[in-house]
Amino acid sequence: MSDIAKRFAQNPLLKPSDLQPSIEGMKIACLLNPGVFTYDNKTWMLIRVAERPVQKEDTISFPILKETGTMEIIEIKKDDPELMADDPRVIRYKGSDYLTTLSHLRLVCSEDGVHFSQPENYPLLLGSGKWETFGIEDCRVSKLDDTYYLTYTAVSENGVAVGLRTTKNWKQFEQKGLIFPPHNKDCAIFEERINGKYYAFHRPSSVEIGGNYIWLASSPDGIHWGQHQCIVKTREGMWDSARVGAGAAPIKTKDGWLAIYHGANKEHVYCLGAFLLDLHNPGKVLARTEEPIMMPTEDYELHGFFGKVVFTNGHIAHDDEDTITVYYGAADEFICGARFSIQEICSYLK
């Protein structure tokens, strides 16, 4: 396997103890998978912050949102025979699934792209309504014209779907509702229209027929999506054999749209790879890396809330047209950064 990431010496850039919980009595369990963008001459991240109540010795407690937006804490005795809590991320109780944490999205910014802090007078983005009662997660941020499009995972007892909010100033937001119904996630909107159409990656999921593959959709307005195509599938016996999903919006190069994606194997080891799409027909895959371009190797990637994970939702393309800074979640707990060369990534495409 190859790993061509040049990790920041300052990693992890952010860890749970660096931020304050949103309300008293809660504890930040992990920071995950930031959307990334530039605004006001700074580098910004929209981080998924996962919180849960401070745990007691004999119970498991977790929060959910009511449709009104108020929070409810559910407590279950650890010795309850109807409790299944083997996975640190998901609880099954009396035939229903719940998340162990409740996630919201929080803004941090940086002058140098390395040292991040939470700015004043910017809101937290919280779950809202019946489709987001288990929280909102893993936002991708795309800018078209003067508007930022936020595509995120909306979670509720109804399933996992893709929600959309838009903003121009990061203080007022328009909620556009669900743009892909359950079960779907990993949605990233291209930052340029192609032949007058919006394009987006998304990842519908199947547990029976088919698999967890990357799909492409188009839209006349960025809200109503159709003409779906399956473009990237899992590969048996390889590092991305169990599931694949898009990272952020693809990068436009002279050779095509370069997309960085995550893949996982059956042992739940998450790595990053890349593929290249035709500039004028993004449904046509021109090439793909056989080996990952990044894999969990550092201690902060191997050990955490859920170890052996590198997972990206966002990057910054630099003015030299070769360097990209990828911000990523490590071990489902820490926020980190790494630099790549576009030319080097392309040399691994086949």
N, C-alpha and C positions, 0 to 999 in steps of 0.2 A: 504493500500500500504506500501511497505518496501523501505527503502533507506539506503543502507549499505556503501555509499561512505564516505570516510574520506577526506573531502575537505581541501585544503591547507589554513592555516590561512592567507597567503599572497594574496589570491585571491582578485580581478583579477590579474593575473601575468602580463598581458599586456592589455592596452586599446588603442584606436585609437591615443590619444595624445602622446603616448610614441614613436611613429615612425614618420618619416618625409614623406610627400607625394613624389611620384616618380618624379613629375614635378611641376613647378611653376603654380599656378592657380588652382590646384586640392586640394581637402580636403579628408582625410581618413574618410570615414563614419563608417566603422566597420572592425574588425578583426574576422576571422572565422576559425574554424575547421582545425587545423594543422595536417599535416603528421608528424610523429615523428620517430627519428632514433638516433643511436649513431655513432659517427665518431670522430676520433682524440681524444679519451678519453673524449668526451663531449656529453652532451645531446643537440640535435638539433631539431628544429621545422621548418617545411616549411609551413608558415602561408598564408592563403588566405587574401590578403589585398584588400578591396573594396573601390574604390575612385570615386568621382564625382566632377564636378566643384563647386566652391563656388556659392550657389544659390542666385538668385535675387528675389525680392519680388513678381513680377508679372509673372514670368516665371518658368518653370521646364526645367532644362538642364541636359543632360546626355552624356557620351562619348561612342563612338564605335570605333573599329579599322577597317581600310581598309585592304584589302588583302596584301597591300604592307607593313603594319605594322605602318603606320602613323595614328594619332588619329584625329577623327572628333567629334566636339561638336554639338549636336542637341539641339536647343532651341524651346520650345513650350509655347505659352501663356496659362496661367492657365485657362482662360475663354474660350479657344477653345472648341467648342461643340463636336469635334471629339476626345477629350482627355479623357481617363479613367485612373485615378491615385489614386484609392482607396487603392491599395496594395503598401506598401513602397518599395517592392522589384521589382515590374513589372509595366511597363506602357504599355497601349494599345492605339495606335494612328493610325487612318485611317486604321483600320483592321489589323495592324501589332503589334506584341509584342516586347518590348525592356526592357532591365534591367535598373534600375535606377542608377546602379553603374557599373563600369568596374573593374574586379578583375585580379590581377596578384598574383604570388607566391613569397614569400620573406623568406630568411633564417635568423633565429636567433639561438643563441647557449648559453649554460650555463655550468658553472663548477659544480654547485650544483643541477641542475634540477629545480631550483626555480626562480633564478634571470637571466633573459634573456636579451641579447643585440644583435644588428645587427653587424656581423663581417665585417671587411674591405676586399675588393678585392674578394667578391663573387657576382655573377650576380643576378639581378632580373630575374625571369622566366616570360616572357610575352607571350600573345597570338600571334600566328603566322599562317598566311594563312587563307583561306576562311572558315575553320571549327571553327575558334577561334576568330572571329571578335567581339563577345560580351564578350570575356575574358576567362580565365581558372580558375577553382575553385576546392576546396576540394580535395587536393591531398592525396593519400595514398602512403606510402613509404615502400617497401619490399626489403630485401637484400637476394640475392642468390649468393653463391660463393663470388666473389669480385665485383659484380655489384649491384647497386641500381636501382630498377624498380619504376618509378613514374607513377602511374595511376591517372588521373585527369579528371574532367568534362570539356569538351570543348563545348563552347556555341556559337551559331551563329544563323542567321535567318533561317538556315536549321534545327535547333533543338539542342537537348542536347545529346552529345555523350561522349565516353570514349577515351581519348588520352593517349599515352604512350611515355615517354622519359626515357632514361637510362643514368647513369653516374657512373664513378668509383672514381672521385675526387671532384665532386660538382663544378667544374669550366668549364669543357667541357661536353656537353650533346649531345646525339644522339636522333633525333626525329624519332619515329617509325610510326607516323601517328595514325589514328583511329583504335582501335582494337575492339570496339563495336559501331555500328552505332546508330543514334537516334531511339527511345528515350531511353537512357540508362545512368546510373551513378552508384555511390557507388561501384566502382570496387576495390577489394583488392586481390593481388596475394599472395598465400601461400608462406612462406619462406622456404619451403622444397618441393622437388619433391616427389611424391608418385607413386611407381611403374614406375619410369622413366618419369612421366608426370608432367607438371605444372598444378596447379589448381588455380582458381580465383572465388571469389564472384562477382556478378554483379546484377543490378536491372533494367531490362526492365520495361517500364511503359505502362499502358493501361487505357484509360478513358472510355472505353465502356465495353468490355468483359474481365473478369479477374481482375487484380488489381496490386498494387505496391508491388511485392513480391521479396524475395531474391532467386536468381538463382546461380547455380554452373556450371562452364565450365572447360574443360581441354584442354591442348595444348601440342604439341610436342616440341615447341620452345619458348613459352612465347609471341608469336605474333599472331599466327593463332589459333583461339579458336573454339571449337565445343563440341559435346556431352553434350548439355545443359540440366540441370535438375532444376526444381523448388523445392526448399527444405524448405523454410519458408514462410508462408502466414500470412496475417493479420487475426485478430480474432475479430469477431463481438462482440460489447458491451464491449470490453476490452481496455486497455490503448494503444494498438497497432492496433486499428481497421481500421485506414485509410491508413497507409503505413508503411512499414518496409524497412530497408536498412542496409547493413553491415557497421561495423566500420573499423578497421584495419585488417591486416592478423590475422588469429586465432592463439592461443597459444597452443603449443603441451604440453599435460599433459599425465600422465599415463593412464587416463581414456578415452582420446579422444582429439579431437581438440576443444578447448574452444573459442567460438566467442562471442564478445560483439557487440550488434547491437542497432540501434535506432528504435524507433517506435513512431508513432504519432496517435492521435485520431482525430475525426472530428472537434474538436475545435482547432486543430493545436498545441496541447501541446506535446512537444517532450521529451521522456524519454529514458533510456537505459535499455536493458535486455540482456540475454545471452542464447546461446544454445550450445549443445555438439554434435560433429560429430564423427563417427567411424574413428579410426586412419588409417585403411587400405582401407576403402570405405567411403570417405568423403561425398558421396551423401546420406548416411544413417544418419538421425537425431536421436540421442539417447535420448535426453532430452532437455527441454526448461523451462525457468523461466515463471511462471504464472504472477507474479508481477514484476514491474520494480525494478532493483537494484539501480537505481538513477533517481530522478525526479527533476524538477526545484522547488526549495524551497527558495533559497537565493535571496536577492534583485537584485544582478547582474545577476541572471538567469531569474528572473521574468520580469525585466524591462530593455529595451534596444531597439536596432533597430527593432527587432522582438521578443517580449517577450515570456516567458514560454518555453524556449528551453534549453536543454542540448544535445550536439551533438558531438560525437567523431569520429576522423579519425585515432587516433594514441595512442600508449602506449609503455611503457618500462617494460619488465619483468625482475625482479631482481634476483640476484644469489641465494637467499634463496628458489627459486622455488615456492614461495607462493605469494609474494607481487608483484603487478603490479601498476605502476603509469599511470593513464589515463589523457591525456591532452585533453581538450574539449573546444568547443565554447559555450559561454553562452549568451543567448538572442540575438544571431546573431551580437554581438558587442565586446565581451571580450574573452580573452584567459585565461583559468583557469586550475587547476590541482587537482587531487584527487587520493587517494590510495585505493586499494581494496585487499582483500585476496582471492586468487583463491579458497582456501578451503571453504571460506564462500560463495562465489558465487555458487560453486558446491552444497552446501547444500540446495540451493533454486531451483535447477533443478529438474524437475519432468517428 
